[in-house]
Amino acid sequence: MTVFSIGNTNFEVDVAKSSISLEAHGSGMLELNIDIHGDDEVFMRLTEPEDAEWSWALYPPAFFLHGLRIPKGQGGALAIGMLDMHPEAEESGIYMMEYGDVSAVNIIELSADRLAMSGMVDLCGKHLPFHIDMPRG
């Protein structure tokens, strides 16, 4: 199962809509772009009851990180760590009816097999943890 959770809710990941690209950027750097979309069917089930926590939302959340430049790792490994240490990233956040700023983002694993990351998002006046874990390839 895939995970795209905000707070205690797992929206899961729509792998078909999501993308991760890592391209050479010059002088030994790679540019990372990530777009992760919550699953529409799971979202519909979660928001169906009128009193559901996310009933106000019209569509599932989307995480985005664009323009992060990182050095090529040894043997294909990538050492990214905390996103806050990379102010050169062009944009990052979670969009769910409004843009939510992200902080304390830690890319735990980005390999050929898996993306795992966690952090905090400010969404609709709340400071909530988020987590993404999905297979790649």
NUTORVO-891876 format. One record per atom (N, C-alpha, C): x, y, z. Coordinates in steps of 0.05 Angstrom, whole numbers, padded with zeros to 5 digits, always signed. Each point is the difference from the previous one (the first is absolute). Example, Ala and Ser with C-alpha at 12.3 -4.5 7.8 and 13.67 -1.06 7.14 Angstrom:
% residues 2
+00264-00114+00156;-00018+00024+00000;+00018+00024+00000;-00007+00021-00014;+00016+00024+00001;-00015+00022+00014;
//
This chain:
% residues 137
+00017-00024+00000;-00017+00024+00000;+00018+00025+00000;-00010+00020-00013;+00014+00026-00001;-00010+00018+00023;+00017+00019+00007;-00008+00018+00022;+00004+00029-00009;-00021+00016+00003;+00001+00029-00002;-00018+00009+00022;+00011+00003+00023;-00016+00007+00024;+00005+00029+00008;-00022+00012+00009;+00001+00026+00013;-00015-00003+00027;+00014+00006+00021;-00012-00005+00027;-00003-00030+00002;-00024-00009+00007;-00006-00029+00004;-00014-00012-00024;-00002+00014-00023;-00014-00009-00023;+00019-00008-00022;-00004-00025-00010;+00016-00009-00023;-00017+00002-00026;+00008+00018-00017;-00014+00004-00026;+00011-00019-00021;+00021-00015+00007;+00015-00018-00018;+00010+00017-00024;+00015-00013-00018;+00013+00013-00023;-00012-00010-00026;-00008+00018-00017;-00007-00007-00027;+00026-00001-00016;+00011-00024-00003;+00026-00004-00012;-00001+00009-00029;-00022-00004-00014;-00002+00007-00028;+00002+00030-00005;-00011+00016+00019;+00001+00029-00003;+00026+00012+00011;+00014-00015+00017;+00024+00010+00014;+00025-00003-00017;+00019+00017+00005;+00025-00002-00016;+00024+00009+00017;+00023-00013-00006;+00025+00008+00012;+00021+00000-00022;+00013+00023-00004;+00021+00002-00020;+00025+00009+00012;+00022-00011-00009;+00027+00006+00009;+00017+00003-00025;+00008+00024-00006;+00014+00005-00025;+00026+00015+00005;+00020-00006-00017;+00026+00013+00002;-00004+00030-00003;+00013+00016+00017;-00003+00029-00002;+00026+00014-00005;+00022-00014-00001;+00026+00012-00006;+00018+00000+00025;+00025+00001-00005;+00021+00000+00021;-00005-00020+00022;-00008-00024-00007;-00003-00021+00020;-00026+00002+00016;-00018+00017-00008;-00025+00003+00015;-00023-00014-00014;-00020-00007+00015;-00025-00011-00011;-00023+00018+00009;-00020+00002-00017;-00024+00016+00007;-00022-00020+00006;-00012+00003+00024;-00022-00018+00008;-00026+00015-00001;-00020-00013-00012;-00027+00011-00002;-00019-00023+00009;-00017+00006+00019;-00019-00020+00011;-00028+00012-00001;-00019-00016-00010;-00028+00007+00001;-00015-00026+00009;-00012+00001+00024;-00014-00023+00011;-00029+00008+00004;-00018-00017-00011;-00029+00006+00002;-00014-00021+00016;-00018+00009+00018;-00017-00019+00015;-00019-00015-00018;-00009-00023+00008;-00017-00017-00015;-00029+00010+00000;-00012+00004-00023;-00027+00010-00002;-00021-00018+00013;+00002-00026-00004;-00020-00018+00011;+00002-00001+00030;+00023+00000+00011;+00004+00000+00029;-00011+00027+00011;+00006+00022-00013;-00009+00026+00008;-00031+00001+00001;-00013-00011-00021;-00029+00000+00000;-00012-00015+00023;+00012-00023+00007;-00009-00016+00024;+00004+00016+00025;+00022+00014+00003;+00007+00014+00024;-00018+00025+00004;-00009+00012-00022;-00015+00025+00002;-00030-00004-00004;-00009-00024-00004;-00029-00005-00005;-00018+00008+00024;+00006-00007+00024;-00017+00009+00022;+00002+00030+00004;-00023+00013+00004;+00000+00029+00003;+00017+00010+00024;+00002-00016+00020;+00016+00008+00024;+00029-00010-00001;+00009-00009-00024;+00027-00010-00002;+00020+00024+00003;+00023-00007+00011;+00021+00021+00005;+00007+00016-00025;+00000-00013-00023;+00008+00013-00025;-00023+00005-00019;-00024+00000+00010;-00024+00004-00017;-00001+00026-00015;+00015+00020+00010;+00001+00027-00013;+00017+00000-00025;+00016-00020-00004;+00018+00000-00023;-00014-00011-00025;+00008+00009-00023;-00012-00009-00025;+00017-00020-00015;+00025-00003+00007;+00018-00019-00013;+00022-00007+00019;+00014-00023-00005;+00021-00009+00018;+00024+00018+00000;+00017-00002+00020;+00024+00017+00002;+00021-00007-00021;+00017+00019-00006;+00022-00004-00018;+00025+00012+00013;+00022-00015+00001;+00026+00010+00009;+00016+00007-00024;+00015+00023+00001;+00018+00007-00022;+00026+00010+00011;+00021-00007-00014;+00027+00010+00005;+00013+00002-00027;+00007+00025-00007;+00011+00005-00027;+00027+00015+00002;+00019-00008-00016;+00025+00014-00003;+00020-00004+00022;-00001-00022+00014;+00020-00005+00021;+00025-00012-00013;+00023+00014+00003;+00025-00009-00011;+00017-00013+00022;+00008-00025-00006;+00015-00015+00019;+00025-00012-00014;+00021-00006+00016;+00023-00012-00013;-00005-00030-00006;+00013-00009-00021;-00002-00029-00006;+00014-00015+00022;-00012-00022+00008;+00011-00016+00022;+00019-00021-00009;+00014-00012+00018;+00018-00022-00006;-00017-00025-00005;+00006-00014-00022;-00014-00025-00005;-00030+00003-00004;-00009+00023-00008;-00028+00005-00005;-00016+00008+00024;+00012+00000+00023;-00014+00008+00025;-00004+00030+00001;-00022+00009+00010;-00005+00029+00002;-00002+00008+00029;+00015+00019+00008;-00001+00011+00028;-00014+00027-00001;-00026+00000+00005;-00016+00024-00002;-00005+00012+00028;-00010-00016+00018;-00005+00009+00027;-00022+00020+00002;+00004+00019+00018;-00021+00020+00006;-00002+00020-00023;-00024+00004-00010;-00006+00019-00021;+00006+00028+00008;-00003+00007+00026;+00005+00026+00010;+00029+00009-00004;+00017-00020-00004;+00029+00006-00005;+00006+00007-00029;-00021+00000-00017;+00002+00004-00028;-00017+00024-00009;+00008+00025+00007;-00017+00023-00007;-00002+00005-00030;+00016-00013-00016;+00000+00004-00029;-00023-00013-00014;-00015-00017+00014;-00024-00013-00012;-00019+00022-00010;-00009-00003-00024;-00017+00021-00012;-00027+00002+00014;-00012-00023+00006;-00026+00001+00014;-00005-00027+00013;-00014+00001+00022;-00009-00025+00013;-00024+00006+00017;-00017-00020+00004;-00024+00004+00016;-00020-00022-00004;-00022+00002+00013;-00023-00018-00004;-00024+00017-00007;-00013-00008-00022;-00024+00015-00008;-00025-00017+00005;-00018+00012+00016;-00026-00013+00005;-00019+00022+00006;-00012+00010-00022;-00018+00023+00001;+00014+00026+00005;+00024+00000+00011;+00017+00023+00003;+00029-00011+00002;+00019+00017-00004;+00028-00008+00002;+00007-00002+00030;+00013-00021+00007;+00010-00004+00027;+00030-00001+00000;+00013+00018+00015;+00029+00000+00003;+00009-00025+00014;+00022-00012-00009;+00011-00023+00013;+00026+00008+00014;+00006-00014+00022;+00025+00004+00015;+00009-00026+00011;+00024+00000+00010;+00013-00024+00012;-00003-00025-00018;+00001+00005-00027;-00003-00022-00019;+00026-00015-00001;-00002-00026+00004;+00023-00018+00000;-00005-00022-00021;+00016+00000-00021;-00002-00021-00020;+00016-00023+00010;-00014-00019+00011;+00012-00023+00014;+00014-00019-00020;-00014-00005-00023;+00011-00018-00020;-00010+00009-00027;+00018+00003-00019;-00007+00003-00028;+00018-00018-00015;-00010-00023-00008;+00015-00020-00014;-00016-00009-00025;+00011-00018-00015;-00014-00010-00024;-00025-00015+00008;-00001-00009+00025;-00023-00016+00010;-00021+00015+00016;+00008+00023+00013;-00018+00011+00020;+00005+00030+00004;-00021+00014+00006;+00001+00028+00011;-00013-00001+00027;+00014+00010+00020;-00011+00002+00027;+00009+00028+00011;-00020+00015+00009;+00006+00026+00011;-00020+00008+00021;+00007+00018+00018;-00018+00010+00020;+00005+00029+00006;-00018+00013+00013;+00003+00028+00007;-00025+00011+00013;-00001+00026+00000;-00023+00014+00012;-00012+00018-00022;-00027+00004+00002;-00013+00018-00019;-00019+00018+00015;+00000+00025-00008;-00020+00020+00011;-00023+00000-00020;-00023-00011+00009;-00023-00003-00017;-00025+00009+00014;-00012+00020-00010;-00026+00011+00011;+00003+00007+00029;+00022+00013+00007;+00005+00009+00028;+00009-00022+00019;+00006-00024-00010;+00010-00021+00017;+00028-00008-00008;+00017-00007+00019;+00027-00010-00005;-00001-00030+00004;+00001-00015-00023;-00004-00029+00001;+00023-00015-00012;+00006-00024+00010;+00021-00016-00012;-00011-00013-00026;+00019-00004-00019;-00008-00015-00024;+00022-00021-00005;-00008-00021-00015;+00019-00021-00006;-00007-00011-00028;+00019-00005-00016;-00003-00012-00026;+00018-00024-00002;-00010-00022-00009;+00015-00025-00003;-00012-00015-00024;+00016-00002-00021;-00011-00014-00024;+00022-00014-00015;-00007-00022-00013;+00020-00014-00017;+00005+00016-00025;+00024-00004-00011;+00006+00012-00026;+00006-00022-00020;-00005+00005-00025;+00007-00018-00021;-00016-00024-00004;
//
